């Protein structure tokens, strides 16, 4: 059975996380559910891929196969969050706060909170909220006939996110917001509409441990880096501004530490360098004779 690169990426992720769940089950109360999610997610991808080969001319099946990696991403994310404590068994926020305080001389998140104003908070939170649009770009490109670009972008985006998700285990963090109550309880940045909406989304869907590297920063910048040569004019400027605003928002709104931001940006740069080199090598004709 022919497997697309993005399908192979996800199947490898499910195999890795299933192995970790089996080996670290004593540290992971939800190890059984984690293992089940890996099996079901992998099985879904294989069945859809097989269906695509059984009915190669069916556009609906082809569309479903293209969308399948995106459809399993909620499972991919929840598995990563569940496994965050597999290596260390505890959160390491105290160490990161101490390191950043030594580097900057202050608690950077607390300082930003002090001068945050509702208009600026609402603006950068809107940029942060725009991250969810990244998951719509690949389907839009695909159904508009730009299959090669859609496939390349989808692989780059999911590779970036999966590296971040695996990284959660290396440095499990709760994040600045649930930190010392005296710092954040009364001084969280406030906005008007988007800010409380985004905070509600995070409270409901973002479990502790899903911080380092920042998937939002990584996902936003791999989008810019992958698509910057394919968009022009206003769309290009909006793409850059949204990524820049999101990058500010992660620290401004105490969603992440500065360390998470830098690590997320590094992941995006590395993935872009690797995927670009691979793509260039594929396009370069082989000389013979």
Secondary structure as UniProt FT lines:
FT   HELIX           5..23
FT   TURN            24..27
FT   TURN            29..30
FT   HELIX           31..54
FT   TURN            55..57
FT   HELIX           59..71
FT   HELIX           73..82
FT   TURN            83..88
FT   HELIX           93..104
FT   HELIX           108..115
FT   HELIX           118..129
FT   HELIX           130..133
FT   HELIX           134..143
FT   TURN            144..145
FT   HELIX           147..170
FT   TURN            177..178
FT   HELIX           181..184
FT   TURN            185..187
FT   HELIX           194..205
FT   TURN            208..209
FT   HELIX           215..227
FT   TURN            228..230
FT   HELIX           233..252
FT   TURN            253..254
FT   HELIX           258..283
//
